[in-house]
Amino acid sequence: MTAQPYDFVPGQTPLPEKNLRAIRAALVIPEDREAFDAGLKAVLDEVRVSLDLGALNAFVHRWWISACDSVRDPEGRRQMHNRAEQVLAGGPRPEGRPWREILAARGIDV
């Protein structure tokens, strides 16, 4: 008997390794890759100045979670980006009320 990670499911695509190359390769949605590339540049600039790898470690962890999500549900990632684009454009919610109206009713200024 061999030990497997607790979330290993036979027949399911394996999760990416937790390194920059594997994470980027697992990001199949263009918006994710673009955000990853921009974020990596920013975090490397930060590390160059601070000489603290903590920011890079946090970046790798956050993007590894997104890469795992991308591997398991690429269509869900596409839908998430499409929905976020609609929200940012002020599009209506499924209930028909615009996001800005709902947020304003809650006292949130956007």
Backbone as a chain_set.jsonl record, in Angstrom:
{"seq": "MTAQPYDFVPGQTPLPEKNLRAIRAALVIPEDREAFDAGLKAVLDEVRVSLDLGALNAFVHRWWISACDSVRDPEGRRQMHNRAEQVLAGGPRPEGRPWREILAARGIDV", "coords": {"N": [[0.842, -1.172, 0.0], [0.55, 2.219, -0.827], [1.193, 5.533, 0.292], [-0.992, 8.252, -0.187], [-1.812, 11.65, -1.028], [-4.308, 13.246, 1.036], [-6.415, 14.202, -0.495], [-6.367, 12.809, -2.86], [-7.815, 11.357, -5.665], [-8.521, 8.527, -7.407], [-8.263, 8.436, -10.941], [-8.858, 11.08, -11.269], [-7.622, 14.241, -12.397], [-4.318, 14.887, -11.425], [-3.242, 17.119, -8.808], [-1.446, 20.192, -9.282], [2.124, 20.553, -8.786], [3.607, 22.374, -6.075], [5.03, 24.745, -7.127], [6.384, 27.524, -8.972], [6.559, 27.118, -11.825], [4.945, 24.828, -12.306], [2.52, 25.711, -11.281], [1.889, 27.894, -12.963], [1.646, 26.546, -15.399], [-0.641, 25.08, -14.917], [-2.643, 26.927, -14.963], [-5.182, 27.486, -16.914], [-6.889, 29.393, -17.864], [-6.887, 32.404, -19.605], [-7.093, 34.941, -18.237], [-6.321, 34.245, -15.653], [-3.635, 33.465, -16.047], [-2.542, 35.9, -16.946], [-2.936, 37.537, -14.681], [-1.407, 36.116, -12.84], [1.189, 36.364, -13.968], [1.564, 39.184, -13.838], [1.311, 39.559, -11.081], [3.44, 37.987, -10.163], [5.654, 39.397, -11.137], [5.37, 41.75, -9.628], [5.608, 40.76, -6.98], [8.182, 39.705, -7.024], [9.649, 42.028, -7.412], [9.082, 43.248, -4.982], [10.313, 41.431, -3.204], [12.959, 41.729, -3.977], [13.514, 44.266, -2.977], [12.83, 44.111, -0.215], [14.103, 41.815, 0.64], [12.876, 39.654, 1.785], [11.481, 36.575, 1.769], [8.943, 35.85, 2.44], [6.718, 37.098, 1.236], [6.839, 36.026, -1.332], [6.456, 33.309, -0.78], [3.812, 33.398, 0.185], [2.527, 34.282, -2.128], [2.977, 32.093, -3.862], [1.525, 30.114, -2.496], [-1.134, 31.181, -2.543], [-1.611, 31.25, -5.344], [-1.275, 28.583, -5.958], [-3.538, 27.441, -4.874], [-5.481, 28.542, -6.605], [-4.576, 27.37, -8.972], [-5.064, 24.677, -8.448], [-7.844, 24.753, -8.359], [-8.3, 25.484, -10.993], [-7.414, 23.215, -12.348], [-9.217, 21.298, -11.452], [-11.753, 22.378, -12.091], [-12.046, 23.889, -14.741], [-14.041, 25.118, -16.318], [-15.676, 26.261, -14.412], [-13.913, 28.213, -13.464], [-13.779, 29.849, -15.744], [-16.439, 30.751, -15.852], [-16.51, 32.131, -13.423], [-14.732, 34.265, -13.94], [-16.102, 35.503, -16.061], [-18.463, 36.279, -14.753], [-17.422, 38.008, -12.807], [-16.476, 40.025, -14.463], [-18.897, 41.02, -15.455], [-20.012, 42.001, -13.078], [-18.149, 43.981, -12.355], [-18.595, 45.688, -14.447], [-20.932, 46.745, -13.737], [-23.205, 45.345, -14.258], [-26.489, 43.753, -14.176], [-27.679, 41.858, -11.346], [-28.593, 38.375, -10.986], [-31.171, 38.566, -9.897], [-32.088, 40.82, -11.052], [-31.637, 43.4, -10.105], [-29.308, 46.072, -10.192], [-25.852, 45.754, -9.184], [-24.691, 48.011, -8.017], [-26.907, 49.335, -6.952], [-27.791, 47.533, -4.986], [-25.546, 47.459, -3.3], [-25.465, 50.156, -2.559], [-27.823, 50.337, -1.095], [-27.011, 48.99, 1.121], [-25.322, 50.727, 2.233], [-22.846, 51.012, 1.114], [-20.476, 52.671, -0.656], [-19.724, 52.849, -4.015]], "CA": [[0.0, 0.0, 0.0], [1.324, 3.457, -0.861], [0.518, 6.7, 0.864], [-1.423, 9.252, -1.154], [-2.365, 12.84, -0.363], [-5.666, 13.007, 1.507], [-7.422, 14.561, -1.488], [-6.124, 12.061, -4.088], [-8.957, 10.578, -6.132], [-8.108, 7.808, -8.606], [-8.939, 8.832, -12.168], [-8.97, 12.533, -11.322], [-6.378, 14.901, -12.758], [-3.553, 15.204, -10.212], [-3.03, 18.525, -8.507], [-0.109, 20.651, -9.685], [3.116, 20.705, -7.731], [3.558, 23.713, -5.488], [6.147, 25.563, -7.571], [5.925, 28.529, -9.931], [6.398, 26.572, -13.18], [3.779, 23.931, -12.331], [1.319, 26.51, -11.041], [1.562, 28.648, -14.181], [1.212, 25.582, -16.417], [-1.995, 24.611, -14.586], [-3.61, 28.017, -15.145], [-5.635, 27.359, -18.308], [-7.714, 30.543, -18.219], [-5.971, 33.515, -19.899], [-7.126, 35.962, -17.188], [-5.525, 33.757, -14.53], [-2.211, 33.55, -16.414], [-2.153, 37.317, -16.976], [-2.863, 38.011, -13.302], [-0.259, 35.438, -12.246], [2.415, 36.992, -14.477], [1.66, 40.527, -13.275], [1.545, 39.411, -9.646], [4.791, 37.467, -9.956], [6.576, 40.514, -11.341], [5.244, 42.645, -8.477], [6.128, 40.146, -5.755], [9.637, 39.607, -7.149], [10.15, 43.382, -7.151], [8.978, 43.444, -3.536], [11.33, 40.601, -2.565], [14.246, 42.363, -4.276], [13.681, 45.422, -2.092], [12.724, 43.749, 1.2], [14.913, 40.618, 0.913], [12.033, 38.782, 2.604], [10.8, 35.621, 0.891], [7.589, 35.582, 2.924], [5.746, 37.538, 0.23], [6.869, 35.043, -2.428], [5.809, 32.089, -0.286], [2.367, 33.647, 0.22], [2.103, 34.331, -3.526], [2.95, 30.706, -4.361], [0.409, 29.404, -1.863], [-2.414, 31.683, -3.078], [-1.784, 30.839, -6.73], [-1.405, 27.124, -6.007], [-4.962, 27.17, -4.649], [-6.162, 28.855, -7.87], [-4.177, 26.357, -9.962], [-5.818, 23.462, -8.116], [-9.215, 25.021, -8.802], [-8.272, 25.479, -12.458], [-7.277, 21.816, -12.777], [-10.435, 20.56, -11.116], [-12.973, 22.941, -12.666], [-11.708, 25.01, -15.621], [-15.249, 25.818, -16.752], [-16.072, 27.084, -13.281], [-13.027, 29.385, -13.453], [-14.233, 30.722, -16.842], [-17.69, 31.372, -15.415], [-16.188, 33.089, -12.363], [-14.175, 35.467, -14.576], [-17.181, 36.168, -16.802], [-19.368, 36.909, -13.783], [-16.701, 39.136, -12.212], [-16.459, 41.09, -15.477], [-20.244, 41.604, -15.46], [-20.178, 42.754, -11.832], [-17.318, 45.183, -12.444], [-19.201, 46.57, -15.442], [-22.19, 47.255, -13.184], [-24.314, 44.571, -14.818], [-27.512, 43.354, -13.207], [-27.599, 40.567, -10.665], [-29.641, 37.475, -11.488], [-32.483, 39.018, -9.434], [-32.482, 41.953, -11.871], [-31.21, 44.686, -9.541], [-27.875, 46.316, -10.399], [-24.988, 45.614, -8.017], [-24.503, 49.322, -7.367], [-28.115, 49.619, -6.179], [-27.782, 46.654, -3.824], [-24.499, 47.934, -2.412], [-25.88, 51.458, -2.027], [-28.825, 50.07, -0.066], [-26.281, 48.512, 2.308], [-24.457, 51.818, 2.698], [-21.497, 50.858, 0.55], [-20.288, 53.603, -1.77], [-18.823, 52.306, -5.043]], "C": [[0.894, 1.246, 0.0], [0.509, 4.589, -0.267], [0.189, 7.695, -0.234], [-1.882, 10.491, -0.386], [-3.829, 12.605, -0.023], [-6.725, 13.32, 0.464], [-7.205, 13.858, -2.833], [-7.355, 11.241, -4.43], [-8.516, 9.873, -7.407], [-8.933, 8.243, -9.817], [-9.103, 10.327, -12.316], [-7.606, 13.116, -11.683], [-5.61, 15.243, -11.486], [-3.375, 16.71, -10.038], [-1.627, 18.934, -8.929], [0.832, 20.673, -8.483], [3.08, 22.144, -7.244], [4.853, 24.461, -5.823], [5.662, 26.456, -8.71], [5.656, 27.955, -11.319], [5.144, 25.708, -13.28], [2.48, 24.709, -12.149], [0.918, 27.239, -12.314], [1.056, 27.71, -15.269], [-0.223, 25.116, -16.175], [-3.059, 25.678, -14.802], [-4.037, 28.059, -16.611], [-6.467, 28.543, -18.78], [-6.785, 31.74, -18.45], [-5.942, 34.592, -18.82], [-6.295, 35.551, -15.973], [-4.034, 33.885, -14.84], [-1.723, 34.989, -16.416], [-1.999, 37.866, -15.561], [-1.67, 37.386, -12.577], [1.039, 36.121, -12.667], [2.625, 38.388, -13.878], [1.972, 40.458, -11.78], [2.94, 38.911, -9.337], [5.823, 38.576, -10.115], [6.559, 41.434, -10.12], [5.864, 42.039, -7.221], [7.645, 39.984, -5.838], [10.297, 40.967, -6.933], [10.155, 43.659, -5.649], [10.075, 42.676, -2.801], [12.723, 41.197, -2.791], [14.541, 43.515, -3.318], [13.753, 44.98, -0.619], [13.667, 42.616, 1.613], [14.197, 39.642, 1.844], [11.238, 37.873, 1.675], [9.379, 35.296, 1.331], [6.527, 35.964, 1.911], [5.691, 36.555, -0.932], [6.197, 33.746, -2.003], [4.295, 32.238, -0.257], [1.794, 33.666, -1.19], [1.971, 32.917, -4.089], [1.758, 29.967, -3.772], [-0.938, 29.851, -2.438], [-2.643, 31.182, -4.501], [-1.86, 29.327, -6.881], [-2.865, 26.736, -5.789], [-5.752, 27.444, -5.927], [-5.828, 27.83, -8.939], [-4.912, 25.042, -9.708], [-7.264, 23.594, -8.583], [-9.294, 24.948, -10.323], [-8.194, 24.06, -13.008], [-8.585, 21.061, -12.572], [-11.673, 21.068, -11.84], [-12.667, 24.134, -13.572], [-12.934, 25.79, -16.09], [-15.774, 26.713, -15.635], [-15.218, 28.346, -13.172], [-13.446, 30.374, -14.545], [-15.494, 31.484, -16.428], [-17.438, 32.419, -14.336], [-15.649, 34.387, -12.975], [-15.241, 36.227, -15.364], [-18.115, 36.911, -15.854], [-18.704, 38.131, -13.144], [-16.659, 40.312, -13.185], [-17.817, 41.791, -15.531], [-20.453, 42.479, -14.226], [-19.403, 44.063, -11.909], [-17.879, 46.188, -13.447], [-20.536, 47.135, -14.948], [-23.403, 46.53, -13.713], [-25.298, 44.124, -13.752], [-27.208, 41.998, -12.573], [-28.672, 39.658, -11.254], [-31.043, 37.897, -11.066], [-32.96, 40.235, -10.212], [-32.08, 43.307, -11.34], [-29.722, 44.876, -9.794], [-27.095, 46.193, -9.084], [-24.855, 46.935, -7.268], [-25.703, 49.676, -6.489], [-28.143, 48.785, -4.896], [-26.745, 47.116, -2.813], [-24.866, 49.273, -1.777], [-26.902, 51.28, -0.908], [-28.178, 49.572, 1.235], [-25.292, 49.551, 2.839], [-23.034, 51.744, 2.201], [-21.395, 51.733, -0.679], [-19.28, 53.008, -2.761], [-18.584, 53.285, -6.153]], "O": [[1.876, 1.312, 0.74], [-0.72, 4.587, -0.326], [1.012, 7.947, -1.114], [-2.293, 10.392, 0.771], [-4.515, 11.852, -0.713], [-7.824, 12.769, 0.52], [-7.79, 14.26, -3.838], [-7.879, 10.514, -3.586], [-8.173, 10.531, -8.388], [-10.151, 8.398, -9.725], [-9.458, 10.799, -13.396], [-6.568, 12.561, -11.323], [-6.178, 15.825, -10.561], [-3.362, 17.465, -11.01], [-0.715, 18.107, -8.932], [0.407, 20.793, -7.334], [2.575, 23.028, -7.937], [5.658, 24.77, -4.944], [4.642, 26.169, -9.337], [4.634, 28.27, -11.929], [4.369, 25.84, -14.228], [1.468, 24.406, -12.781], [-0.248, 27.211, -12.708], [0.122, 28.058, -15.991], [-0.94, 24.793, -17.122], [-4.25, 25.369, -14.823], [-3.326, 28.611, -17.451], [-6.723, 28.68, -19.976], [-5.976, 32.061, -17.579], [-4.871, 35.113, -18.511], [-5.647, 36.385, -15.34], [-3.259, 34.354, -14.005], [-0.622, 35.274, -15.945], [-1.039, 38.581, -15.273], [-1.001, 38.054, -11.789], [1.889, 36.422, -11.829], [3.732, 38.729, -13.462], [2.802, 41.216, -11.278], [3.561, 39.348, -8.369], [6.757, 38.681, -9.32], [7.612, 41.848, -9.636], [6.566, 42.727, -6.481], [8.329, 40.111, -4.822], [11.374, 41.052, -6.342], [11.106, 44.228, -5.113], [10.697, 43.208, -1.881], [13.566, 41.169, -1.894], [15.682, 43.709, -2.901], [14.627, 45.423, 0.127], [13.992, 42.472, 2.792], [14.833, 38.9, 2.593], [10.419, 38.345, 0.887], [8.684, 34.537, 0.655], [5.544, 35.245, 1.738], [4.614, 36.28, -1.46], [5.452, 33.149, -2.779], [3.572, 31.315, -0.63], [0.71, 33.135, -1.431], [0.967, 32.587, -4.72], [1.053, 29.262, -4.494], [-1.781, 29.021, -2.779], [-3.743, 30.74, -4.833], [-2.454, 28.836, -7.841], [-3.372, 25.817, -6.433], [-6.613, 26.645, -6.294], [-6.693, 27.455, -9.73], [-5.333, 24.372, -10.651], [-7.834, 22.654, -9.136], [-10.254, 24.408, -10.873], [-8.829, 23.741, -14.013], [-9.001, 20.278, -13.426], [-12.557, 20.279, -12.174], [-12.987, 25.27, -13.222], [-12.864, 27.009, -16.242], [-16.266, 27.81, -15.899], [-15.722, 29.416, -12.833], [-13.471, 31.583, -14.316], [-15.601, 32.694, -16.627], [-18.074, 33.473, -14.33], [-16.058, 35.478, -12.579], [-15.276, 37.458, -15.336], [-18.51, 38.044, -16.127], [-19.345, 39.166, -12.963], [-16.792, 41.465, -12.774], [-17.88, 43.015, -15.641], [-21.009, 43.573, -14.324], [-19.927, 45.124, -11.572], [-17.664, 47.393, -13.314], [-21.189, 47.907, -15.65], [-24.519, 47.043, -13.627], [-24.977, 44.118, -12.564], [-26.577, 41.128, -13.173], [-29.568, 40.134, -11.952], [-32.008, 37.627, -11.781], [-34.108, 40.651, -10.061], [-32.175, 44.293, -12.071], [-28.946, 43.935, -9.626], [-27.617, 46.493, -8.011], [-24.901, 46.97, -6.038], [-25.54, 50.247, -5.411], [-28.488, 49.3, -3.833], [-27.018, 47.165, -1.613], [-24.606, 49.496, -0.595], [-26.857, 51.982, 0.102], [-28.748, 49.724, 2.316], [-24.529, 49.287, 3.769], [-22.126, 52.333, 2.786], [-22.146, 51.555, -1.638], [-18.142, 52.703, -2.403], [-17.85, 52.984, -7.095]]}, "num_chains": 1, "name": "protein.A"}
